[in-house]
């Protein structure tokens, strides 16, 4: 999986967003240009194997990580670190 060159601060923020239950993969794609498969590859590369397995188990099937599967659109939490309006 080809990953773009990312600085340490960006990698940390992507990992933080990936762990957040209510931050969809689409938000990561919009802000950092990383598709879901690239986020998974980044997480696998940056995390210990046991932490990666725990994260994958946590996000697999989670409706809030995909905009199309959500029951809601408005009212989501927006971190101060998040780019965009």
N, C-alpha and C positions, 0 to 999 in steps of 0.2 A: 504494500500500500504506500503510495507516494504521499508524503506529508510535506507541506511547505515549511520553509525555515521560519521558526517562531522563536521569539525571545523568551527568556525565563518568565517574565511577568505575564506574558500572554498565555503561556502554557499553564501557569498557575491559575489564571482566571478561567481558562477553558475547563480545567479539571474541577474547579469550584462550581461552575455552571452545570457541568455534567452530573455532579453529585446532588445538585438541588432538584428536589422532586418536581417542582412546578416550572422549571425552566425547560422548554422544549428544545429538541435538537435543531428545530428550524431557527430558533433564536441564535444558537451558536453559529449556524450556517450564515445567517444574515450578518452577524457582527464580525465573524472571523473567516468566513469562506470555507469552513470545514463541514463536509457532509457527515452523516451519522457514522458511516463506515470509517471515515478518517478519525473521528472522535474516539471510536472504539480502539482503533490502532494506536492512537496517542495514549489513551488510558492504559492499554496493555504495555506499551513501551515505558511509561513513566511510573507505573505502580508496581508494587510487589505482587507476585502471582496470587497470593491469598486475598489481598485487597481488591485486585482486579476481579476475581471470581465473586467476591461479595458484592461489588458494584454491579456486575453483569446480572447477578441474581436479583438485585434490587430493581434495576431498570427494565428488565425483560418483562414485557407485557404491561408495563405501567402506562396507563392512558395519558397521564399528564405530561409525558415526555414527547408526545406527538400531537401536534395541533389538530389533525384530522380526527383523532380519537377522543378529544376532550368534550366534556359535557358543557363547558363554559368558555367564553372568550374574554369577557371583561372582568376586571376586578382582581387580576393577578398581581402578586407582589413584584415590585421592580426595585432591584438593588441599586444603590447609588453608584456602584462600579459598572453598571450596565450601560453600554453605549446606546445611542439613538434617542428618539423623543418619546 
